[in-house]
Amino acid sequence: MTRREKVIAALISLLIIVVAVLEALAPKPTDWTASYSRYHDKPFGAQLLYERLGDLFDVVTPIQRSIYEVSEERWYKDTAVAHLYLNDRFDPSGPDLERLLGMVRSGDHAFIAAEDLGADLSDSLGIGTARNWMNWKDTTKLTFERGVAIDTVFAFPRMGNASYFTDFDTARCTVLCTTNDTNATLLHMRVGNGHLYLCTTPLAFTNYHLLRDANNDFIEAAFAWLPRGELYWDEFHKVGRGGSMTPLRYILGQPALRWAYYVALLLVLLYMFVQAKREQRALPIVEPLRNSSREFVGTLGRLYYEKGDHADLARKMIAHFKEDVRNRAYLRGFEYDERTAAHIARRTGMAQAEVISELRFIQDIGSLTNTSEEQLLQLSDRLQALRKRL
């Protein structure tokens, strides 16, 4: 590496470090996106909720496996457990949905909080949800119709108009919580030997609302219907199957390191492109081999054309044709007779009369002392056609 290249590499490294430091020191805007994950401490994450669940349940087990896999493990446990699903949308596949309802029928409790419950789950339970997009309000107020916090009004800013249940079987479902417009947001449904709780306000269980006013009482009242034993906290439907935190995954998860990584890749690729272009040797131009035979034929053709002796050229073409036919058709001699015509007809598949006509034309042209340019071209076309038939 030359001295100039070392200076360039040092400047690139310094630029990467400066970008990383500036990004790390820059004030970070509040991330209001909803994740509901126990790993996130942003306003609409659920890190604080997960940490406080130990006050309400004896054991809290994080689950980063599919419902189908969890159901396979449940066969080895005799005691009922509670399942908590918290997300924007909860739409398990057909096999997962059947296994979830099967665990509830066997005696488990499931608490599902999602604004969109998915078509399969809604059809299976006979429920429907909606959201009022007109007369938008920033704050939603919720009131429990049953339970320990009955008639208490809980306010949730930044939630907007909450989703609510529009269709449900009143004979099977019990309304536990409503909005100030008396729209149901929390339902209880008995399924077999277990209990199913459906909630359309998952934002009420996030970090932001848990720290506001007395909203922690709302969460305590909502989970009061679940048994205090073991709770399965679902993380699979938020971030997918759990895996190892590789260094690259950590780098991409940090804004400062992510930008430094991207800048480093870009500068390295740019340096490689410029360096390769600068040091690439010029490719030599190789002239194609000359076809001397073709040039010789071209020279003879121009000579005869300038001389205008078409008859002599026609005789040479006929002589060359006769020799070519004799070699390719295995003739001892080429004559303008019926024996030669019959042999050529068998080789080419042409009618003997047609071959005799072509031979007579060739013989007539060869006997002329003066041949026009049109006759020469016609002779060339016919000779070429006969060669293709051999």
C-alpha positions in Angstrom: 0.0 0.0 0.0 1.5 3.3 -1.1 1.7 6.4 1.2 -1.2 8.0 -0.7 -3.4 5.0 -0.3 -2.7 4.9 3.5 -3.8 8.6 3.7 -7.0 7.8 1.9 -7.7 4.8 4.2 -7.0 6.9 7.3 -9.4 9.6 6.0 -12.1 7.1 5.3 -11.7 5.6 8.9 -11.9 9.1 10.4 -15.0 9.9 8.4 -16.7 6.7 9.6 -15.9 7.5 13.2 -17.2 11.1 12.9 -20.4 9.9 11.4 -20.9 7.3 14.2 -20.2 9.9 16.9 -22.5 12.5 15.4 -25.3 10.1 15.1 -24.8 8.8 18.6 -24.8 12.3 20.1 -27.7 13.6 18.0 -31.0 13.9 20.0 -33.2 11.0 19.1 -36.9 11.7 18.3 -39.5 9.8 20.2 -40.4 6.6 18.4 -44.2 6.3 18.6 -44.5 3.1 16.5 -46.2 0.2 18.3 -44.2 -2.9 18.9 -45.7 -4.4 22.1 -42.4 -6.2 22.7 -40.8 -6.9 26.1 -37.5 -5.8 24.6 -38.6 -2.2 23.8 -38.8 0.7 26.3 -40.3 3.1 23.8 -43.8 4.5 24.6 -45.7 1.8 22.7 -43.4 -1.0 23.7 -44.2 -3.4 26.5 -41.0 -3.7 28.5 -42.5 -2.2 31.7 -45.7 -4.3 31.5 -43.6 -7.5 31.2 -41.5 -6.5 34.2 -44.6 -5.8 36.3 -46.5 -9.0 35.4 -44.6 -10.8 38.2 -46.8 -8.9 40.6 -49.9 -10.5 39.2 -48.7 -14.0 38.2 -46.6 -16.6 39.9 -44.6 -17.4 36.8 -44.2 -15.5 33.6 -42.7 -17.5 30.7 -41.7 -15.7 27.5 -42.6 -17.7 24.4 -40.9 -17.3 21.1 -42.3 -20.3 19.4 -45.4 -20.8 17.3 -48.8 -21.7 18.9 -48.5 -25.2 17.3 -45.2 -25.8 19.1 -46.5 -24.5 22.3 -49.5 -26.8 22.1 -47.2 -29.8 21.6 -45.4 -28.9 24.9 -48.7 -28.4 26.7 -49.5 -32.1 26.6 -46.9 -32.6 29.3 -48.5 -30.1 31.8 -51.5 -31.0 33.8 -52.2 -27.5 35.3 -54.0 -24.8 33.3 -52.0 -21.8 32.1 -52.9 -18.4 30.8 -51.8 -17.2 27.3 -51.3 -13.4 26.6 -51.2 -12.2 23.0 -50.5 -8.5 22.6 -50.2 -7.0 19.1 -51.7 -4.7 16.5 -53.0 -7.7 14.5 -53.5 -11.2 15.7 -54.2 -13.6 12.7 -52.9 -17.1 13.4 -52.9 -19.6 10.6 -55.4 -22.4 10.4 -53.4 -25.1 12.4 -52.3 -22.5 15.0 -55.8 -21.3 15.5 -57.1 -24.8 16.0 -54.4 -25.6 18.5 -55.1 -22.3 20.4 -58.8 -23.1 20.7 -58.0 -26.6 21.6 -55.8 -25.5 24.5 -58.6 -23.2 25.7 -61.2 -26.0 25.5 -58.9 -28.1 27.6 -59.0 -25.5 30.4 -56.4 -22.8 29.6 -57.1 -19.1 29.6 -56.3 -16.9 26.6 -56.2 -13.1 26.7 -55.9 -11.6 23.1 -55.5 -7.9 22.8 -55.3 -6.7 19.2 -57.0 -4.0 17.1 -57.5 -6.5 14.2 -58.4 -10.1 15.2 -58.1 -11.5 11.7 -60.7 -13.1 9.5 -60.2 -16.7 10.6 -60.4 -16.0 14.3 -63.4 -13.6 13.8 -65.3 -16.2 11.7 -64.6 -19.0 14.1 -65.9 -17.0 17.1 -68.7 -15.2 15.2 -67.4 -11.7 16.1 -66.8 -8.5 14.1 -64.8 -5.3 14.9 -64.9 -1.8 13.5 -63.3 1.6 14.1 -64.9 5.0 13.9 -62.7 7.2 11.7 -65.0 10.1 11.8 -65.0 12.7 14.6 -61.4 11.7 15.5 -60.4 12.1 19.1 -57.0 11.9 20.7 -58.1 10.3 24.0 -60.1 7.2 24.5 -62.0 6.6 27.8 -62.7 3.1 28.9 -65.0 1.8 31.7 -65.3 -1.7 33.2 -68.8 -3.0 33.3 -67.8 -5.9 35.7 -64.9 -6.7 37.9 -62.9 -4.9 40.7 -62.7 -1.5 38.9 -66.4 -1.3 37.9 -67.5 2.2 36.9 -64.0 3.6 37.0 -63.1 5.8 34.0 -59.6 5.3 32.5 -58.3 7.8 30.0 -55.8 6.8 27.3 -54.3 9.7 25.3 -52.7 9.2 21.9 -54.9 6.1 21.4 -57.4 7.9 19.1 -60.8 6.3 18.4 -60.4 2.8 19.7 -61.6 -0.3 17.8 -64.7 -2.0 19.2 -66.8 -5.1 18.8 -69.8 -4.7 16.4 -71.0 -8.3 16.2 -70.9 -11.0 18.9 -73.3 -13.5 20.3 -74.7 -12.1 23.5 -75.6 -15.6 24.7 -72.0 -16.6 24.7 -70.1 -13.4 25.3 -70.0 -11.1 28.3 -69.1 -7.5 27.9 -66.4 -6.5 30.5 -65.3 -3.1 29.3 -66.7 -0.4 27.1 -65.8 3.1 25.7 -67.6 6.2 26.7 -69.8 5.6 23.7 -70.9 2.2 25.2 -69.0 0.3 22.5 -67.7 -3.0 23.8 -63.8 -3.3 23.8 -63.3 -6.3 26.1 -65.3 -9.6 25.8 -65.3 -12.8 27.8 -66.2 -16.0 26.1 -66.4 -19.5 27.6 -64.9 -22.1 25.3 -65.1 -25.7 26.5 -63.4 -25.9 29.9 -61.4 -22.7 29.4 -62.0 -19.0 29.1 -61.2 -16.6 26.2 -60.8 -12.8 26.6 -60.8 -10.6 23.5 -59.7 -6.9 23.8 -59.5 -4.3 21.0 -57.3 -1.8 22.8 -53.7 -3.2 22.9 -52.2 0.3 23.3 -53.7 0.4 26.8 -51.1 -2.2 27.9 -48.0 -0.3 26.7 -45.3 1.6 28.6 -46.8 5.0 27.9 -50.2 4.3 29.4 -48.9 2.2 32.2 -47.1 5.2 33.6 -50.0 7.7 33.2 -52.4 8.4 36.1 -54.0 5.3 37.5 -53.9 3.2 34.3 -52.0 0.5 36.1 -55.3 -0.2 37.8 -56.8 -0.8 34.4 -54.2 -3.4 33.6 -54.6 -5.1 37.0 -58.4 -5.2 36.5 -58.1 -6.6 33.0 -55.8 -9.4 34.1 -57.8 -10.1 37.3 -59.9 -12.7 35.5 -56.8 -14.8 34.6 -55.5 -17.4 37.1 -52.5 -16.3 39.1 -50.5 -19.4 38.2 -48.2 -19.5 35.1 -48.6 -16.9 32.3 -47.3 -17.5 28.7 -46.1 -14.2 27.3 -46.2 -14.5 23.5 -43.3 -12.8 21.7 -43.3 -14.9 18.6 -46.1 -12.9 16.8 -44.2 -9.6 17.5 -40.6 -10.3 16.5 -40.7 -13.8 15.2 -38.7 -16.8 16.2 -36.1 -16.0 18.8 -32.4 -16.3 17.7 -28.9 -15.4 18.8 -28.0 -11.7 18.8 -25.2 -11.7 16.3 -22.8 -8.7 16.2 -24.2 -7.6 12.8 -27.8 -7.8 14.2 -26.7 -5.6 17.1 -24.9 -3.1 14.8 -28.0 -2.8 12.5 -30.2 -2.3 15.6 -28.2 0.8 16.7 -28.8 3.9 14.6 -25.3 5.3 15.0 -23.6 1.9 14.3 -26.0 1.2 11.4 -25.2 4.5 9.6 -21.4 3.9 10.2 -21.8 0.4 8.8 -23.6 1.7 5.7 -21.1 4.5 5.1 -18.2 2.1 5.5 -19.6 -0.2 2.9 -20.3 2.6 0.5 -16.8 4.1 0.8 -15.1 0.7 0.5 -17.1 -0.1 -2.7 -16.3 3.3 -4.1 -12.6 2.9 -3.3 -12.6 -0.5 -5.0 -14.3 0.8 -8.1 -12.0 3.8 -8.5 -8.9 1.7 -7.7 -9.8 -1.1 -10.1 -10.6 1.4 -12.9 -7.3 3.3 -12.4 -5.1 0.2 -12.5 -6.8 -1.8 -15.2 -4.5 -2.4 -18.2 -5.7 -1.5 -21.7 -6.7 -4.6 -23.7 -4.8 -5.0 -26.9 -6.8 -4.9 -30.2 -6.3 -8.2 -32.0 -6.9 -8.0 -35.7 -8.9 -11.0 -37.1 -7.1 -13.4 -39.4 -7.3 -12.5 -43.1 -9.1 -14.9 -45.4 -6.6 -14.9 -48.3 -8.7 -17.3 -50.4 -11.7 -15.0 -50.2 -9.7 -12.0 -51.1 -8.2 -13.8 -54.1 -11.7 -14.8 -55.3 -12.9 -11.2 -54.8 -9.9 -10.0 -56.9 -10.7 -12.4 -59.7 -14.3 -11.4 -59.6 -13.5 -7.7 -60.0 -11.1 -8.5 -62.8 -13.7 -10.4 -64.8 -16.3 -7.7 -64.1 -14.0 -4.9 -65.3 -13.0 -7.0 -68.4 -16.6 -7.8 -69.2 -15.8 -11.3 -70.6 -18.9 -13.0 -69.2 -18.6 -16.0 -71.6 -15.2 -17.0 -70.3 -16.4 -16.6 -66.7 -19.4 -18.8 -67.5 -17.2 -21.5 -69.0 -15.0 -21.5 -65.9 -18.1 -21.7 -63.6 -19.4 -24.6 -65.6 -16.1 -26.4 -65.6 -15.9 -26.0 -61.8 -19.4 -27.2 -61.4 -18.8 -30.3 -63.5 -15.8 -31.2 -61.5 -17.7 -30.6 -58.2 -20.6 -32.7 -59.3 -18.3 -35.5 -60.5 -16.6 -35.7 -57.1 -19.8 -35.4 -55.0 -22.0 -37.7 -57.1 -19.2 -40.2 -57.8 -19.3 -39.9 -61.6 -16.5 -41.2 -63.8 -17.2 -38.4 -66.3 -19.7 -35.6 -66.7 -21.5 -35.6 -70.0 -24.7 -33.9 -71.2 -26.5 -37.3 -71.7 -29.3 -39.3 -70.3 -27.0 -41.5 -68.2 -25.5 -38.5 -66.4 -29.0 -37.0 -66.0 -30.4 -40.2 -64.5 -27.5 -40.5 -62.0 -28.0 -36.9 -60.9 -31.7 -37.4 -60.6 -31.2 -40.3 -58.3 -28.8 -38.3 -56.1 -31.0 -35.2 -55.9 -34.5 -36.7 -56.0 -35.4 -34.5 -59.0 -37.3 -35.7 -62.0 -35.0 -36.9 -64.8 -36.7 -34.5 -67.3 -36.0 -31.6 -65.0 -32.4 -32.5 -64.7 -32.1 -32.9 -68.5 -33.6 -29.4 -68.9 -31.0 -27.9 -66.5 -28.1 -29.7 -68.2 -29.2 -28.4 -71.6 -29.4 -24.9 -70.2 -25.8 -25.3 -68.9 -24.6 -26.7 -72.1 -26.2 -23.9 -74.2 -24.7 -21.2 -72.0 -21.3 -22.9 -72.2 -21.4 -22.9 -76.0 -22.1 -19.2 -76.4 -19.3 -16.9 -77.4 -21.0 -13.9 -76.0 -22.9 -14.1 -72.7 -24.9 -11.3 -71.2 -24.8 -10.3 -67.5 -28.4 -11.5 -67.0 -27.5 -15.0 -68.5 -24.5 -15.1 -66.2 -26.5 -14.4 -63.1 -29.2 -16.9 -64.2 -26.4 -19.6 -64.7 -25.0 -18.8 -61.2 -28.4 -19.2 -59.6 -29.1 -22.6 -61.3 -25.7 -24.0 -60.6 -26.1 -23.0 -56.9 -29.6 -24.6 -56.8 -28.2 -27.9 -58.2 -25.3 -27.9 -55.7 -27.8 -27.6 -52.8 -29.8 -30.6 -54.1 -26.7 -32.9 -54.2 
